[in-house]
Amino acid sequence: MTFEPISRQSVSDQVFGRLRDAIVSGRYAADEALPSERELSATFEVNRHAVREALRRLQQLGLVQVSQGGATRVLDWRATAGLDLTMALAGAEDVLPVATLERDVLEMRACIGADAARLCAERAEPGARAAITEAVDRYAAAIPDLARMGEADLALWRRIIEGSGNIAYLLAFNSLTAGALAVGHVPAPRRTAELLDVAAHRRLSGQIARGDAAGAQRTARELLALTAIGATAAHDEAGETTSERG
Protein backbone atom coordinates (compact mmCIF):
# COMPACT_ATOMS: atom_id res chain seq x y z
CA MET A 1 0.00 0.00 0.00
CA THR A 2 1.37 3.44 -0.93
CA PHE A 3 0.69 6.93 0.40
CA GLU A 4 1.59 10.35 -0.98
CA PRO A 5 4.30 12.31 0.88
CA ILE A 6 2.98 14.65 3.58
CA SER A 7 3.22 18.43 3.32
CA ARG A 8 4.99 20.18 6.20
CA GLN A 9 1.85 21.81 7.61
CA SER A 10 0.01 19.91 10.40
CA VAL A 11 2.18 16.88 9.80
CA SER A 12 0.86 14.68 12.60
CA ASP A 13 -2.76 15.57 11.76
CA GLN A 14 -2.25 14.57 8.15
CA VAL A 15 -0.60 11.27 9.02
CA PHE A 16 -3.44 10.57 11.45
CA GLY A 17 -6.07 11.41 8.82
CA ARG A 18 -4.50 9.24 6.13
CA LEU A 19 -4.18 6.23 8.40
CA ARG A 20 -7.62 6.76 9.94
CA ASP A 21 -9.28 6.79 6.54
CA ALA A 22 -7.31 3.76 5.37
CA ILE A 23 -8.50 1.79 8.39
CA VAL A 24 -12.15 2.92 8.35
CA SER A 25 -12.48 2.38 4.60
CA GLY A 26 -11.15 -1.16 4.93
CA ARG A 27 -7.81 -0.75 3.17
CA TYR A 28 -6.35 -2.25 6.32
CA ALA A 29 -8.35 -5.21 7.64
CA ALA A 30 -8.95 -6.00 11.30
CA ASP A 31 -5.96 -7.72 12.95
CA GLU A 32 -3.66 -6.64 10.10
CA ALA A 33 -0.36 -5.09 11.18
CA LEU A 34 0.41 -1.54 10.15
CA PRO A 35 3.86 -0.79 8.75
CA SER A 36 6.46 0.00 11.39
CA GLU A 37 7.05 3.55 12.60
CA ARG A 38 10.22 3.65 10.54
CA GLU A 39 8.42 2.49 7.39
CA LEU A 40 5.58 4.96 7.88
CA SER A 41 8.05 7.74 8.54
CA ALA A 42 9.81 6.97 5.26
CA THR A 43 6.58 6.60 3.33
CA PHE A 44 5.10 9.90 4.52
CA GLU A 45 8.51 11.63 4.57
CA VAL A 46 8.02 12.85 8.14
CA ASN A 47 9.86 12.30 11.42
CA ARG A 48 9.01 9.38 13.67
CA HIS A 49 7.62 11.66 16.38
CA ALA A 50 4.79 12.71 14.01
CA VAL A 51 4.04 9.07 13.22
CA ARG A 52 4.09 8.13 16.91
CA GLU A 53 1.66 10.92 17.76
CA ALA A 54 -0.68 9.84 14.94
CA LEU A 55 -0.62 6.24 16.17
CA ARG A 56 -1.38 7.41 19.70
CA ARG A 57 -4.49 9.23 18.48
CA LEU A 58 -5.58 6.22 16.45
CA GLN A 59 -5.31 4.08 19.57
CA GLN A 60 -7.36 6.57 21.57
CA LEU A 61 -10.12 6.27 18.97
CA GLY A 62 -10.09 2.48 19.20
CA LEU A 63 -8.74 1.95 15.69
CA VAL A 64 -5.43 0.26 16.54
CA GLN A 65 -3.66 -1.52 19.37
CA VAL A 66 -0.12 -0.29 19.87
CA SER A 67 2.18 -2.84 21.50
CA GLN A 68 5.43 -1.72 23.06
CA GLY A 69 8.22 -3.21 20.98
CA GLY A 70 5.73 -5.11 18.82
CA ALA A 71 3.50 -4.57 15.82
CA THR A 72 0.66 -2.04 15.74
CA ARG A 73 -2.44 -4.00 14.84
CA VAL A 74 -5.65 -2.75 13.32
CA LEU A 75 -8.79 -3.30 15.40
CA ASP A 76 -12.33 -3.91 14.16
CA TRP A 77 -13.46 -0.32 14.62
CA ARG A 78 -17.14 -1.28 14.47
CA ALA A 79 -16.58 -3.19 17.72
CA THR A 80 -14.04 -0.94 19.46
CA ALA A 81 -14.56 2.70 18.38
CA GLY A 82 -16.97 5.18 19.96
CA LEU A 83 -18.70 8.44 19.18
CA ASP A 84 -15.34 10.23 19.09
CA LEU A 85 -14.64 8.50 15.77
CA THR A 86 -17.82 9.94 14.29
CA MET A 87 -16.74 13.40 15.32
CA ALA A 88 -13.23 12.85 13.95
CA LEU A 89 -14.72 11.86 10.62
CA ALA A 90 -17.18 14.74 10.65
CA GLY A 91 -14.36 17.21 11.21
CA ALA A 92 -12.15 15.82 8.46
CA GLU A 93 -11.48 18.07 5.48
CA ASP A 94 -10.92 15.12 3.17
CA VAL A 95 -13.54 12.81 1.68
CA LEU A 96 -15.30 10.90 4.43
CA PRO A 97 -14.72 7.15 4.18
CA VAL A 98 -18.19 6.41 5.61
CA ALA A 99 -20.70 7.26 2.91
CA THR A 100 -23.72 7.13 5.22
CA LEU A 101 -22.23 9.22 8.02
CA GLU A 102 -24.39 12.31 7.57
CA ARG A 103 -27.56 10.25 7.38
CA ASP A 104 -26.53 8.19 10.40
CA VAL A 105 -25.72 11.23 12.55
CA LEU A 106 -29.06 12.85 11.71
CA GLU A 107 -30.93 9.64 12.54
CA MET A 108 -29.13 9.55 15.89
CA ARG A 109 -30.04 13.20 16.42
CA ALA A 110 -33.72 12.41 15.79
CA CYS A 111 -33.73 9.51 18.24
CA ILE A 112 -32.01 11.46 21.02
CA GLY A 113 -34.12 14.55 20.45
CA ALA A 114 -37.43 12.68 20.56
CA ASP A 115 -36.62 10.87 23.79
CA ALA A 116 -35.11 13.98 25.36
CA ALA A 117 -38.36 15.84 24.63
CA ARG A 118 -40.32 13.06 26.37
CA LEU A 119 -38.06 13.15 29.41
CA CYS A 120 -38.13 16.94 29.49
CA ALA A 121 -41.94 16.92 29.60
CA GLU A 122 -41.77 14.46 32.50
CA ARG A 123 -38.89 15.89 34.53
CA ALA A 124 -38.21 19.54 33.77
CA GLU A 125 -38.56 22.10 36.54
CA PRO A 126 -40.95 25.03 35.97
CA GLY A 127 -38.03 27.37 35.26
CA ALA A 128 -36.70 25.05 32.56
CA ARG A 129 -40.13 24.82 30.93
CA ALA A 130 -40.39 28.61 30.90
CA ALA A 131 -36.93 28.88 29.36
CA ILE A 132 -38.02 26.54 26.55
CA THR A 133 -41.05 28.73 25.84
CA GLU A 134 -38.79 31.80 25.67
CA ALA A 135 -36.36 29.96 23.40
CA VAL A 136 -39.18 29.13 20.99
CA ASP A 137 -40.22 32.78 20.91
CA ARG A 138 -36.65 33.81 20.04
CA TYR A 139 -36.54 31.19 17.29
CA ALA A 140 -39.85 32.36 15.81
CA ALA A 141 -38.72 35.99 15.94
CA ALA A 142 -35.80 35.12 13.65
CA ILE A 143 -38.09 34.39 10.68
CA PRO A 144 -37.29 34.48 7.76
CA ASP A 145 -33.51 34.46 8.37
CA LEU A 146 -32.65 30.75 8.15
CA ALA A 147 -29.17 31.22 9.61
CA ARG A 148 -30.53 33.01 12.69
CA MET A 149 -33.35 30.50 12.98
CA GLY A 150 -30.79 27.69 12.90
CA GLU A 151 -28.81 29.24 15.75
CA ALA A 152 -31.96 29.85 17.80
CA ASP A 153 -33.18 26.32 17.12
CA LEU A 154 -29.88 24.91 18.40
CA ALA A 155 -30.28 26.95 21.60
CA LEU A 156 -33.83 25.61 21.97
CA TRP A 157 -32.71 22.00 21.70
CA ARG A 158 -30.00 22.59 24.26
CA ARG A 159 -32.70 23.80 26.66
CA ILE A 160 -34.80 20.71 25.94
CA ILE A 161 -31.93 18.29 26.44
CA GLU A 162 -30.84 20.05 29.62
CA GLY A 163 -34.43 19.82 30.82
CA SER A 164 -34.45 16.08 30.19
CA GLY A 165 -32.00 15.61 33.05
CA ASN A 166 -30.10 12.99 31.05
CA ILE A 167 -26.36 13.68 31.26
CA ALA A 168 -25.54 11.07 28.59
CA TYR A 169 -27.85 12.84 26.14
CA LEU A 170 -26.28 16.18 27.01
CA LEU A 171 -22.76 14.89 26.44
CA ALA A 172 -23.81 13.34 23.12
CA PHE A 173 -25.41 16.66 22.15
CA ASN A 174 -22.18 18.48 23.01
CA SER A 175 -20.21 16.04 20.86
CA LEU A 176 -22.61 16.41 17.95
CA THR A 177 -22.61 20.20 18.10
CA ALA A 178 -18.81 20.20 18.05
CA GLY A 179 -18.70 18.39 14.71
CA ALA A 180 -19.36 19.58 11.17
CA LEU A 181 -22.43 17.35 10.88
CA ALA A 182 -23.93 18.48 14.16
CA VAL A 183 -27.46 19.62 14.91
CA GLY A 184 -26.60 23.27 14.49
CA HIS A 185 -23.95 22.84 11.81
CA VAL A 186 -26.02 21.14 9.16
CA PRO A 187 -26.38 24.00 6.66
CA ALA A 188 -29.65 25.82 7.30
CA PRO A 189 -30.90 25.38 3.69
CA ARG A 190 -30.68 21.61 4.23
CA ARG A 191 -33.02 22.01 7.21
CA THR A 192 -35.54 24.38 5.62
CA ALA A 193 -38.63 22.21 6.14
CA GLU A 194 -37.75 21.62 9.79
CA LEU A 195 -36.76 25.21 10.56
CA LEU A 196 -39.83 26.77 8.95
CA ASP A 197 -42.27 24.55 10.84
CA VAL A 198 -42.93 27.14 13.52
CA ALA A 199 -46.26 25.55 14.44
CA ALA A 200 -44.57 22.26 15.33
CA HIS A 201 -41.96 24.05 17.45
CA ARG A 202 -44.68 25.89 19.36
CA ARG A 203 -46.69 22.70 19.75
CA LEU A 204 -43.63 20.94 21.16
CA SER A 205 -43.02 23.77 23.62
CA GLY A 206 -46.65 23.65 24.76
CA GLN A 207 -46.58 19.90 25.23
CA ILE A 208 -43.44 20.15 27.36
CA ALA A 209 -44.99 22.98 29.40
CA ARG A 210 -48.12 20.85 30.07
CA GLY A 211 -46.15 17.71 30.84
CA ASP A 212 -47.51 15.82 27.81
CA ALA A 213 -44.60 13.39 27.45
CA ALA A 214 -46.11 11.20 24.73
CA GLY A 215 -47.15 14.22 22.68
CA ALA A 216 -43.75 15.90 23.04
CA GLN A 217 -41.98 12.73 21.93
CA ARG A 218 -44.25 12.36 18.90
CA THR A 219 -43.91 16.00 17.84
CA ALA A 220 -40.12 16.02 18.29
CA ARG A 221 -39.75 12.80 16.30
CA GLU A 222 -41.87 14.15 13.43
CA LEU A 223 -40.03 17.48 13.45
CA LEU A 224 -36.50 16.07 13.49
CA ALA A 225 -37.41 13.40 10.96
CA LEU A 226 -37.91 16.11 8.33
CA THR A 227 -34.14 16.60 8.08
CA ALA A 228 -33.21 12.96 8.71
CA ILE A 229 -35.52 11.71 5.97
CA GLY A 230 -34.14 14.34 3.62
CA ALA A 231 -30.60 13.11 4.29
CA THR A 232 -31.66 9.53 3.60
CA ALA A 233 -33.28 10.53 0.32
CA ALA A 234 -30.19 12.51 -0.70
CA HIS A 235 -27.94 9.53 0.09
CA ASP A 236 -30.17 7.14 -1.88
CA GLU A 237 -30.29 9.54 -4.83
CA ALA A 238 -26.52 9.89 -4.81
CA GLY A 239 -26.18 6.12 -4.77
CA GLU A 240 -28.51 5.76 -7.75
CA THR A 241 -26.57 8.41 -9.67
CA THR A 242 -23.30 6.63 -8.97
CA SER A 243 -24.78 3.33 -10.13
CA GLU A 244 -26.03 4.89 -13.35
CA ARG A 245 -22.61 6.35 -14.08
CA GLY A 246 -21.03 2.99 -13.40
N, C-alpha and C positions, 0 to 999 in steps of 0.2 A: 504494500500500500504506500502511495506517495502523497506528500503534501507540498504545497507551495511554500517558499521561504517566507518568514514573517517580517513585516516592516518593523522599524524600531520604535514605533509609538504603541504604548500599552501592550508590551510584549507578552507578559504573562496572561493578560486577558485574552489575547488572540490565540495563544496556545491552548488555553482552557476552552475557548469557544470551538476551535477546530476539533479537539479531542471529544468534547461533549457531543457535538453533532455527529461525529463518526460513531460514537457508541449508541446514541439514541436512535439513529437511523439504521442501525444494524450492520454497519460496515465492520464493526468488531462484535463478535458473538459473545454471549455469556460464557464465562470461564476461560475465554481466550486471553493470552498474555499480551499486554502492550509491549512495544519496543522498550528497551532500556532507556534510562535517563540520557545516557551518552548518545544512543542512536537518535532519540527524539531531538536532542540538542543539535546534532549534526543535520538532521532533516529540516528542522525549522530555522537553522542558522541563528540560534540564540544561546545564551549561557545556561548552564545546568540549574542555576538558581530559579530562573523563570520557569523551566520545566517542572522543577520540584514544587514550586508554588501552585502551578496549574494542577498537578496531580493531587496536591493537598485539597484543593477546592473540589475536585472531582470526587474524592473520597468523602468529603463532607456532604455532598449531594447524594451519596449512595450509589455512585456509578462504578466505582472501582474499589478494590481492596489492596492497599499498599502494604507490602510485607518488608520489614527491615532486612536488607541483604538478599531479598528474594524478588521474584517477579511481581509486577503489578497486574492483577487479574481483573478482567471486566466482570461486573456483577449483572444480574438480570434486573435492570432498573425498574421494570414493572412490579417487582417484588420487594425492592429495597429502597427506592427513591420516595420522596415525599413532595409536599406542595412546593417546597423551595425550588424543585426542578422546574415546575410549571412557570414559576416567576422568572427563573433564569432564562428559560426559553422565550418567555414573553418579552423580556428586556433585550433580547439579542437583536443586533442590527442586521445579521445575515438571514438567509432564508431558513425559516423554522423547519426542523426535520420531522415535526409532528403535524401532519396536514389538517387534522381535526381539532387542533388546540383551541382555536378561537371558539368554535362551536361548543367544545367540552367545557371551557371556562364559563361561558354564558349559561349553559345548562346547570352547572354547579351554582352559579349565582342565583338562578331562578329557584332552585331547591332550597338554598339557605335563606333567601329572602322570604319565601312563602312560610317556612316554618318559624322564622324569626318574627314575622308579623303575627302569627298565631300566639307565640309565647309572649309577645309584647302586649297583646290584648288581654292575656291572662294575668301577667305579672307586673306590668308597668305601674309605677307610682303616679299619682295625679299630676305631679309636676312634669314628669316625662311625657304623659299624654298631652298636656298643654303645649309642651315644646314641639311635639309632632304636628299639632294643629298650626302652630306658628310657622313651622318649616314649610308646610304645604302652602300657606298663604304667600310666603316669600317665593316659592317655586312658581306659583300661579302668576305672581306679579311680574315675573320675568318674561312672560309671553310678549312678543313672538321670537325673542332672541334665543335660539336653540342652545348656544354656548352657555349663556347665563342659566337657562333652564337646566342644562346638564349639571352645572355646578351646584345649583340649588337642590336638584334631585339627589345628588350624591350626599349632600348634607342631611337631607330628609332620611335617607336610608341608614345613615349612621345613627341618627336618633332612634330609629325603629330597632336596629340591632342592639344598641345600648339598652333600650327599654326591654329587650327580650331577657336580659340578665344572663345570657349564655356567653361566657368568656371565650369558648372555642369558636363560636360564630364570629365574635368580635375580632379575634386574632386572624381568622380566615379572611374577614372583610379587610383588615389592615393589609394583609398580604396581597389580596386582589387589587386593592386601590394603589398599591405600590408598583404594579406591573403595567405594561403597555396595553394589556387586554383587560384591564380592570373595569369595574362598574362605571367609574367616572371617566375612564380614559378611552372607552369605545367612542369613536368620533360621533358627535351629536347627530349628524345626518343619518347615521346608521341606526339611530334610536328614535327616529322621528315619530313613528306611530306610538311608541311608548311615552315619549316626552309630551306629546300633544294631547294625551288622554287625561286632561285635567279632571274630568268627572270621576274617573277611576281613582285618581290620587285622593280626591276629596272623600270619595266613598270609603277608601281604605282608612283614612284618618278618622272618619266618623265611627267606623267599626271598631277601631282600636280604642277610641275614646269611650265607647259604650261597653267595651269588654266582649265584643262579639268575635270570639276566637276563630270559629269556623268560617265566618264571613270574611274576616281579615285574611285568613290563609287562602281562601278561594280567590279573592280580589287580587292579592299580591301575586299569586301564581299566574293568573290570567294576564296581569299587567307585565310581569317580567318575561312571560312567554312570548310576547310580541317581538322582542329583540332576539331571544333564543331561537325561535322558529325561523326568523329571518336569516340568522347565521347558518342554520341547518340547510335552508333552501339555497343559500349562496354557495355553500360547500358542495351540495349535490349538483348544482348547475355547473360549477367549475369542474367537477369530476366528469360530467357528461361532455363538456367542451373538450377536455383533455382526451377523452376516449374517441371523440369524433376526429380529432386531429391525428390520433394514433392510427 
